[in-house]
Amino acid sequence: MTDADFDLLDELYFVTPFRILLEKTGLPPAELQAQLGRLLEQGLVRYYWPDPDTELAYEPTSFGALGRDASYLASKEGLLQHNTR
């Protein structure tokens, strides 16, 4: 896990919209979306759209269109890796 991954997971203990993650991380939108995509591929993050109760299965083809409108939450595995670092 990179330092950037660790910092992002630190913000995902609760369901958090993409726009809030932009504010908290200060990352450019494309970079944040790419980092979230990598964490989703690894199973460390879950994402929700159109509301915080509807979890989507990660598919790279749909993530590009929905990623900036979605909300995110660290998965159990993501929290374990974050807390054991």
Secondary structure as the mmCIF struct_conf table of DSSP 4:
data_model
#
loop_
_struct_conf.conf_type_id
_struct_conf.id
_struct_conf.beg_label_comp_id
_struct_conf.beg_label_asym_id
_struct_conf.beg_label_seq_id
_struct_conf.end_label_comp_id
_struct_conf.end_label_asym_id
_struct_conf.end_label_seq_id
HELX_RH_AL_P HELX_RH_AL_P1 ASP A 3 ASP A 10
TURN_TY1_P TURN_TY1_P1 GLU A 11 GLU A 11
BEND BEND1 TYR A 13 PHE A 14
STRN STRN1 THR A 16 PRO A 17
HELX_RH_AL_P HELX_RH_AL_P2 PHE A 18 THR A 25
HELX_RH_AL_P HELX_RH_AL_P3 PRO A 29 GLU A 41
TURN_TY1_P TURN_TY1_P2 GLN A 42 GLY A 43
BEND BEND2 LEU A 44 LEU A 44
STRN STRN2 VAL A 45 TYR A 48
BEND BEND3 PRO A 50 ASP A 51
TURN_TY1_P TURN_TY1_P3 PRO A 52 ASP A 53
STRN STRN3 GLU A 55 LEU A 56
HELX_RH_AL_P HELX_RH_AL_P4 PRO A 60 LEU A 66
TURN_TY1_P TURN_TY1_P4 GLY A 67 ASP A 69
STRN STRN4 SER A 71 ALA A 74
HELX_RH_AL_P HELX_RH_AL_P5 LYS A 76 ASN A 83
TURN_TY1_P TURN_TY1_P5 THR A 84 THR A 84
#
